Amino acid sequence: MTAERRAVGGPDAASRRATGEPGGTAEPGGIAERLAAVARRLGLACERAGAAPRDVRFVAVSKFHGTPALTAALEAGHRHYGESRVQEARRKWPPLQERYPGTRLHLIGPLQTNKAAAAVGTFDVLHSLDRPRLAAALATAMERTGRRPDCFVQVNTGGEAHKSGVPAAEADAFVKECVGTYGLPVVGLMCIPPYGGDPRPHFRLLRALAAEQGLRQLSMGMSADFETAVAEGATTVRVGEAVFGPRPRP
């Protein structure tokens, strides 16, 4: 999802990072304090934007982090977490969800069509709906299971060839197809601005597209720019490094 920094470590550490097993991530000490610091910054950003803090969801991006770090965040009372891989989430989250009721999982990474059913069964919110084949697969899985996770359509606001997301010019038609043809519960739009540039034009474009489609929710803003995103109308921010530290890679 983002341009993250590569962590150091030997093969065993890399294996633990890939599976979400304990020991492959940052030390849990200080996570509660960092969560509180982000919450304070978010509250101030909401105050400046004239938004109620309760109306802006704070998703802690926990991908590649293991049980000790997640437990520290859960013990601090946080309940919304973002993962980018279906299999990783299915391995590490069920026992934690049983222990900490009310925990909600957000899929924030690209979703392969053949994992649509598993995603529907695992996640409460899907942030990366971006093509008709995936919409059809999700609709089938929702009909079969009865589960209907909220869906965000991902928009490639920067027109980047390497990045997932429907082109901005096609967003309106795709949202209508998702809702009208497939009956999906589309609640809003998501974007990831190009790395290193000014994110504000991308946030403003996403907000305008959502308004045209009558969608009220905007999933935008990460550790480096979530305050700017709130100023531009974000209703969900996805913050990882500011909570857990530099994200390890498998």
N, C-alpha and C positions, 0 to 999 in steps of 0.2 A: 503493500500500500504506500509506503513512504520511503524516502531515501534515508535509510538508517545506517548507523555506524557499525562496522564489523568488530565483534568482540574477539579477544584472544583466548586461546585454550587448546588443549590437546584433543586427540580423537575421542577420548571418553567424554570430555566435556561437551564436544560438539554433538555427540550422540544423545546426551541428556537434553541438550537444548532442543534438538529436533523432536524429541518425544514429549517434552514438557515434564520430564522427570525431575525430582528434587536435585539440587546441586548444580544445575546447568544455567543458573541465572544469578542476577544481582542479589547481594545479601538483603534479607528482609528488614534489617534495622533501618529506621528512618522513613519507611514507606508511609506510615501513618502521618508523620509530619509533612511529607511531601503532598500527600492527598489533601491535607488541611490547607497547605499553602496554595495549591491549585484551586481549591474551593473558594478561598478568600479572593484570589485574583478573578475567578469567574464571577463572584458576587459583585466585585467592584466594576467589572466589565458590564454586567447586567444593569447596575445602577446608572452607569454613564449612558447606556443605550435605552434606558427607560423600560427595561424588561424585568419581569419577576424572575428571580433565580430558580424558582420551582418550575418555570416553563422552559428552562434550558437544561437538557440532560447531559450529564458528564459521564462519558464512557471511558473507562480506564483500559487502554490497549495492553492486553496481557499476553499477546502472542509470543511464543518461544520462552516465556517465563514459567518456572516450575512452582510446585506446591508451596514451598516456604514463603516465597514472595506473595503468592496469591492469598495464602492464609493470613499473612500480615495485613493485607488490604481488606480482606473480609472481616477480620477481627476489628478493624477500624470502622466498620459499618458500611463500607462501599458495596454496592450490589449490581452495578452495570459494568460488563467487561466485553472487550472486543477481541475477537480471534480471527485469523486469516485462513486457517486450514481446518477443514471439517474433521479430519481424522485426529488431529491433535486435540481439538476441543472434546471429541468423544472419548478420548483416553483420559484426560486429566480432570474434566469438570464434574461428571456424575457424582462422585463421592463428596465433592465440595458443595454441590447444590443440595445434596441430602442433608449435609451438616449445617448449611447456611440457607434456610428457606428464603425465597424471594429474590434469589440471584438470577439475573437475566443476562443472556448471552447474545451478542451482536456479531454477525458475520460481516467483516469489513474488507475481506479480500476477494479476489476474483473467484467465481464459483463455476466449476466444471459441470456440464449438463448431467453427466453420469453420477454426480454426487448430490443432485437436487433433492432426492428423497431423503438422504441422510441429513442434509442441511435443514430441511423442514422439520425433521424429527428432533433436531439438536438445538436449533437457535430460535430465539424469540423475535429477533429483528434481522432482516437481510438488507444490507446496504449496497449491494452490487448487482442489481438486476440491470442487464445491459443488452439483451438480444432476444429475438423472438423464440428461438429454440429453448433457451433457458426459461422463458416465460411459460412455454407450453409444458416443460418438464415440471416446473414448480406447481402449475395448476393441477396436473395429474397427481402429484404427490399430496397436495393439500386436499384434493377430493378423496383420495384413498385413506388418508390418515385422520382427516377432520381438524388437523392443526392448520392455523392460518397466521403465520408470522407476518408482522408488518413488513412492507417492502419499500425500499427507496430505489428509484431509478438512478443509476450512476451516469452522470453526464461528463463527457470529456471536454471540458470547457476550453482547454488549451489546444485541442486538435492534435495531441501527441500520438504519433503512430504506435509507440510502444506501450501505451496506457489503455486500460480497459475503459469502457464507457461509450454511450451512444453519442454521436456528434450533436452539438447544440442545436443545429438546424433540424434535426430529426427527433428531438426530444418530445415535442408535442404529439406527433403522430404515434410515437412508440408508447407514450403513457396511455393514449386512448386505446391502443391495441391491447396493452396489458390489462386495462380495466374492462373494456368493452368486449373483447374477444375471449380473453382468458379468465376474466373475473378475479384478478389478483387484487389483494388489499394494498394498493399503492397509496402511501401516506405522504410521500415527499420526494425530494431530489437530493442527491449526494454528489460532491465533486472533490477532487484532489488537484489543486492548482499546480502548475509546473514548478519544479523545485528551484529555489533560488531567486525567483522573481517576486514581484508585488502581487500578493494574492487578492487584493481588494477588487480589481476588475472581474475576477472570476467569481468571487462571492456575489458581486452585484448582478452578474449575468445569471447565476443560478437563481437568485431571488426573483429576478424578472421573469425567468422561465416558469418558475413555480407559480407566480401570481397569475400568469396567463392561463395556467392549467387548473387554477383553483386549489392548489396544494399549499398547505400551511407549514409543513415541516421541512427543514433544511439541515442536512447532515454535512457540516463543513467546519473546518478548523482543527488544527492539531497542536502539538506542544509549542511550536514556534509562532503560531498565528491565531490561536483560538480567541484571543481578545478582539482582534480585528474581525474575526468571523462573527462574534456576538454583536459587534457594532453594526454589522451588515445583515443581521437577522437570523443567525444560526439558532436552531432549536435543539441540536445535538452537536457536541464537540467530542472529538476522539483524541484523547491525550495519553501518550504512552511514556516517552522518555522523561517528562517532567515528574512522573510518578515513580516509575521503576528504574530509572537510569537508562544508559545506553542499551539498546535492545540487542541481545545476542542473536547470531544467526546459526542455523544448523551447519 
